[in-house]
Amino acid sequence: MKRYLFIILLAISFSVQAQPNTSNYKYIIVPEKFSFLKQVNQYGLNTLTKAFFEEKGFTVYFDNAEIPEEIASDRCKALVAELQENNSMFVTNLTLLLKDCKGAVVVKSKAGKSREKEYQTSYNLALKDAFTSFNDFKYVAGSPTMVTSAVPANVNTETKTVPSAVNQPIAIKTEQPEALLYAQPISNGYQLIDATPKIVMTLLKTSVADCYISNNGNENGIVLKKNGTWFFEYYKNNVLVSEKLSIKF
């Protein structure tokens, strides 16, 4: 009897250790450029990742932005997002990781996949597929715990240095004239037209509510809703620009 009790307790012990240690994390830091890409926010992956975790209730900062003293003085209060690429000849594979301040992987998504040939579409669809591992991953205000169905990380995962937010350009916001834009449905999202009528921007659907991959003919970024107001966000000269929009759906 004692032998069986010992085995049960040992199994419980291993089970507890296997759970991802995600308690007490409220903040997530997203890099302005993922390591396998050449450009800041290439394909809109960084802004899309930030918007996704904000939708889950977290407070999210880019690593090039000012961050509050609470986490500036103690980076161990924040998790750091990392995206890994493992593409084959015909398939885009992306895995989303959340790491602690020591570089240890806390939570790891499944490998998101896409077979689309066009890079912009393929990378966004692959990231969207990786997001599905985090469907139950959320921060509840006033609660010290996260709920997640993502894959617990292997404790032997190689560590990397947490990106620094020191001496990085600060995100800016520009207010644009709020000419009303009308959203016309297309197969995978919307096209925005002005009163001319002229197509001024395309919006492609993502897995995040009120968040679209966007292009205005000059810049690639995302359109998302914040506190009831729409914004078009993109990077220019390594600085985040946020333009206010007025959209009629």
LUMKE-801174 format. One line per 4 residues: number of its first residue (from 0); for each residue x negated, y, z of C-alpha. Coordinates in nm, 2 decimals, m for minus. Each point is the difference from the previous one (the first is absolute). Layout:
<atoms>
NUM = X:Y:Z | ...
</atoms>
This chain:
<atoms>
0 = 0.00:0.00:0.00 | m0.28:0.24:0.09 | m0.17:m0.09:m0.32 | 0.31:0.10:m0.21
4 = 0.04:0.32:0.20 | m0.37:0.09:m0.07 | 0.05:m0.06:m0.37 | 0.32:0.22:m0.01
8 = m0.18:0.28:0.19 | m0.30:m0.02:m0.23 | 0.23:0.02:m0.31 | 0.18:0.30:0.14
12 = m0.34:0.17:0.07 | m0.11:m0.05:m0.36 | 0.33:0.12:m0.13 | m0.02:0.33:0.19
16 = m0.36:0.06:m0.12 | 0.12:m0.06:m0.36 | 0.25:0.29:0.02 | m0.12:0.33:m0.15
20 = m0.10:0.25:0.26 | 0.21:0.29:m0.11 | 0.12:0.14:0.33 | m0.02:0.37:0.07
24 = m0.08:0.11:m0.35 | 0.20:0.30:m0.12 | m0.25:0.15:m0.26 | m0.13:m0.13:m0.33
28 = m0.28:0.16:m0.20 | 0.01:m0.05:m0.38 | m0.32:0.08:m0.20 | 0.03:0.25:m0.28
32 = m0.17:m0.25:m0.24 | 0.00:m0.38:0.03 | m0.35:m0.14:m0.03 | 0.05:m0.20:m0.33
36 = 0.14:0.30:m0.19 | m0.20:0.29:m0.15 | 0.24:0.29:0.06 | 0.18:0.15:0.29
40 = 0.36:m0.14:0.03 | m0.05:m0.18:m0.33 | 0.33:m0.15:m0.13 | 0.17:0.18:0.30
44 = m0.09:m0.30:0.22 | m0.11:0.21:0.30 | 0.30:0.23:0.02 | 0.23:m0.30:m0.06
48 = m0.17:m0.19:0.30 | 0.04:0.31:0.22 | 0.37:0.04:m0.09 | 0.07:m0.37:0.06
52 = m0.14:0.01:0.36 | 0.17:0.33:0.07 | 0.33:m0.17:m0.10 | m0.08:m0.26:0.26
56 = m0.01:0.26:0.27 | m0.38:0.05:0.04 | m0.18:0.33:0.00 | m0.24:m0.02:m0.29
60 = m0.30:0.22:m0.10 | m0.23:0.00:m0.29 | m0.37:m0.03:0.11 | m0.07:0.34:m0.16
64 = 0.26:0.19:0.20 | m0.01:0.16:0.34 | 0.11:m0.25:0.27 | 0.13:0.07:0.35
68 = m0.25:0.01:0.29 | 0.17:m0.31:0.14 | m0.15:m0.22:m0.27 | m0.29:0.22:m0.10
72 = m0.15:m0.06:0.35 | 0.10:m0.37:0.00 | 0.01:m0.16:m0.34 | 0.10:m0.33:0.17
76 = 0.36:0.14:0.03 | 0.04:m0.03:m0.38 | 0.00:m0.28:m0.25 | m0.18:0.05:m0.33
80 = 0.16:m0.12:m0.33 | m0.22:m0.18:m0.26 | 0.09:m0.14:m0.34 | m0.19:m0.28:m0.15
84 = m0.01:m0.10:m0.37 | m0.05:m0.36:m0.12 | 0.11:0.01:m0.36 | m0.01:m0.28:m0.25
88 = 0.00:0.03:m0.38 | 0.38:0.05:m0.03 | 0.11:0.07:0.36 | m0.04:0.30:0.23
92 = m0.04:m0.12:0.36 | 0.01:0.25:0.29 | m0.01:m0.07:0.37 | 0.08:0.26:0.26
96 = m0.19:m0.01:0.33 | 0.04:0.19:0.33 | m0.32:0.02:0.20 | m0.08:0.12:0.35
100 = m0.27:0.25:0.10 | m0.27:m0.27:0.00 | 0.08:m0.11:m0.35 | 0.18:m0.32:0.10
104 = 0.30:m0.10:m0.21 | 0.31:0.02:0.21 | 0.27:m0.07:m0.26 | m0.04:m0.13:m0.36
108 = 0.26:m0.01:m0.27 | 0.04:m0.27:m0.26 | m0.17:0.05:m0.34 | 0.24:0.22:m0.20
112 = 0.00:m0.10:m0.36 | 0.10:0.15:m0.34 | m0.06:m0.12:m0.36 | 0.08:0.34:m0.16
116 = m0.26:0.11:m0.25 | 0.03:0.38:0.06 | m0.22:0.09:0.30 | 0.22:0.26:0.16
120 = 0.30:m0.24:0.00 | m0.20:m0.31:0.09 | m0.17:0.15:0.31 | 0.32:0.15:0.13
124 = 0.20:m0.32:m0.04 | m0.28:m0.20:0.16 | m0.01:0.24:0.30 | 0.38:m0.02:0.02
128 = m0.02:m0.38:0.01 | m0.26:0.02:0.28 | 0.24:0.24:0.20 | 0.25:m0.28:0.02
132 = m0.22:m0.16:0.27 | 0.07:0.30:0.22 | 0.38:0.00:m0.04 | 0.04:m0.04:0.38
136 = m0.31:0.21:0.09 | 0.11:0.31:0.18 | m0.07:0.24:0.28 | 0.30:0.09:0.22
140 = m0.02:0.34:0.17 | m0.04:m0.04:0.38 | m0.10:m0.37:m0.04 | m0.36:m0.11:0.03
144 = 0.04:m0.30:m0.22 | 0.01:m0.07:m0.37 | 0.22:m0.27:m0.17 | m0.17:m0.17:m0.29
148 = 0.03:m0.30:m0.23 | m0.33:0.07:m0.16 | m0.28:m0.26:0.02 | m0.22:0.01:0.31
152 = m0.36:0.07:m0.09 | m0.28:m0.25:0.04 | m0.21:0.10:0.29 | m0.32:m0.07:m0.20
156 = 0.08:0.26:m0.27 | m0.29:0.22:m0.10 | 0.00:0.34:0.17 | m0.04:0.33:m0.18
160 = m0.05:0.36:0.13 | 0.31:0.20:0.06 | 0.01:0.30:m0.24 | m0.07:0.34:0.15
164 = 0.23:0.30:m0.01 | m0.28:0.25:0.07 | m0.09:0.26:m0.26 | 0.26:m0.11:m0.24
168 = 0.23:0.24:m0.20 | 0.33:0.08:0.17 | 0.33:m0.08:m0.17 | 0.18:0.31:m0.13
172 = 0.36:0.07:m0.09 | 0.11:0.23:m0.28 | 0.35:0.14:m0.03 | 0.12:m0.01:m0.36
176 = 0.31:0.18:m0.14 | 0.30:m0.22:0.07 | 0.15:m0.03:m0.35 | 0.27:m0.26:0.02
180 = m0.10:m0.33:m0.17 | 0.25:m0.26:m0.11 | m0.07:m0.37:0.05 | 0.10:m0.22:m0.29
184 = m0.02:m0.38:0.05 | m0.24:m0.20:m0.21 | m0.07:m0.38:0.02 | m0.25:0.02:0.28
188 = 0.08:0.33:0.17 | 0.09:0.35:m0.11 | m0.11:0.28:m0.23 | 0.03:0.36:0.13
192 = 0.12:0.26:m0.25 | 0.04:0.38:0.04 | 0.27:0.23:m0.14 | m0.16:0.02:m0.34
196 = 0.05:m0.31:0.00 | m0.36:m0.13:0.01 | m0.16:m0.30:0.16 | m0.24:0.13:0.27
200 = m0.07:m0.31:0.20 | 0.05:m0.37:0.02 | 0.08:m0.19:0.32 | m0.07:m0.37:0.03
204 = 0.17:m0.20:0.28 | m0.21:m0.15:0.28 | 0.08:m0.23:0.29 | 0.03:0.30:0.23
208 = 0.32:0.19:0.03 | m0.01:0.36:m0.14 | m0.35:m0.05:m0.13 | m0.08:m0.01:m0.38
212 = m0.32:m0.03:m0.20 | m0.01:0.32:m0.20 | m0.16:0.17:m0.30 | 0.06:0.36:m0.12
216 = m0.21:m0.03:m0.31 | m0.31:0.13:0.17 | m0.02:m0.17:0.34 | 0.07:m0.34:0.14
220 = 0.14:m0.02:0.35 | 0.32:m0.08:0.19 | 0.33:0.17:0.06 | 0.14:m0.05:0.35
224 = 0.25:0.14:0.24 | m0.10:0.16:0.33 | 0.26:0.13:0.24 | 0.25:0.02:m0.27
228 = m0.23:0.19:m0.25 | m0.17:m0.15:m0.31 | m0.37:0.04:m0.06 | m0.24:m0.09:m0.29
232 = m0.34:m0.09:0.15 | m0.32:m0.06:m0.19 | m0.37:0.06:0.03 | m0.18:0.29:m0.16
236 = m0.38:0.04:0.04 | 0.02:m0.25:0.28 | 0.26:0.20:0.19 | 0.36:m0.11:0.06
240 = 0.25:0.23:m0.15 | 0.37:m0.01:0.09 | 0.25:0.18:m0.22 | 0.36:0.06:0.11
244 = 0.27:m0.12:m0.24 | 0.37:0.05:m0.03 | 0.16:m0.31:m0.15 | 0.36:m0.08:m0.09
248 = 0.07:m0.37:m0.01
</atoms>
